[in-house]
Amino acid sequence: MNHYRKITAVTALLVLCLTSKIFATGAGVQLSGNPGLFINEETVKIEKFTGKAVGTIRFSRIPVSAGFGLEAGKNFSEFAYGLTGFADYYAVDLQLKNTWNLYSGFGAEGSILTQKFEDWTVSAGARFFLGTNWLFWDNYLEFYLQQNVVPGFSKNLSAPDSKAAFMLNLPFEAGIRLHF
């Protein structure tokens, strides 16, 4: 019986958060291409080019968005796939014209990628972004484009003696959200 009370309380809390004006949200999907530059003492070269499909959520009253999804593509000359996630804080959100906005901010991003479940690579870094969005249908539908700069580190977990690599990722993201 105690289990049902917990489920009911969590469900009621979620319904309250999603329907109140304080916690108004937008949920949607974003797609991105993610080129990454590997930087070490000898060279700077593209060692990563992945694509991402991420489910996102953005809070209207709190300038925060987050997402979690899948990433796949070339990572150090091998095809890799795995999970990725991010959290962003909107420091600047300017209205340019009616429903067209410009925004910028910072956040964090992380991913874990594998090749055939044998070789695991973890990467994490800070995100700095600049984007624009358009709101349609009385602010219920949002279309956005943003460019990120993500300096971070990548570490191969399967080879404990390997060093962490500095990566500069430059993902370009496009997405759509429904606000409710």
WORA-V941394 format. One record per backbone hydrogen bond with DSSP energy under -0.5 kcal/mol. NH is the residue of the N-H (numbers start at 1). CO is the residue of the C=O. Records with the same first field share a line. If there is no record, write none. Layout:
NH = CO, CO
//
This chain:
5 = 1
6 = 2
7 = 3
8 = 4
9 = 5
10 = 6
11 = 7
12 = 8
13 = 9
14 = 10
15 = 11
16 = 12
17 = 13
18 = 14
19 = 15
20 = 16
24 = 21
26 = 58
27 = 178
28 = 56
29 = 176
30 = 54
31 = 174
32 = 52
33 = 172
34 = 50
35 = 170
36 = 48
37 = 168
38 = 36, 45
39 = 37, 166
40 = 38, 43
45 = 38
47 = 36, 45
48 = 36
49 = 74
50 = 34
51 = 72
52 = 32
53 = 70
54 = 30
55 = 68
56 = 28
57 = 66
58 = 26
59 = 64
60 = 24
61 = 24
64 = 62
65 = 88
66 = 57
67 = 86
68 = 55
69 = 84
70 = 53
71 = 82
72 = 51
73 = 80
74 = 49
75 = 78
76 = 47
78 = 75
80 = 73
81 = 114
82 = 71
83 = 112
84 = 69
85 = 110
86 = 67
87 = 108
88 = 65
89 = 106
90 = 63
91 = 89, 104
92 = 104
94 = 102
96 = 94, 100
97 = 100
100 = 97
101 = 99, 133
102 = 94
103 = 131
104 = 92
105 = 129
106 = 89
107 = 127
108 = 87
109 = 125
110 = 85
111 = 123
112 = 83
113 = 121
114 = 81
115 = 119
116 = 114
118 = 115
119 = 115
120 = 118
121 = 113
122 = 155
123 = 111
124 = 153
125 = 109
126 = 151
127 = 107
128 = 149
129 = 105
130 = 147
131 = 103
132 = 145
133 = 101
134 = 143
135 = 99
136 = 141
140 = 136, 137
141 = 136
142 = 177
143 = 134
144 = 175
145 = 132
146 = 173
147 = 130
148 = 171
149 = 128
150 = 169
151 = 149
152 = 167
153 = 124
154 = 165
155 = 122
157 = 120, 155
158 = 120
160 = 158
162 = 159
165 = 154
166 = 39
167 = 152, 165
168 = 37
169 = 150, 167
170 = 35
172 = 33
173 = 146, 171
174 = 31
175 = 144
176 = 29
177 = 142
178 = 27
179 = 140
180 = 25
//
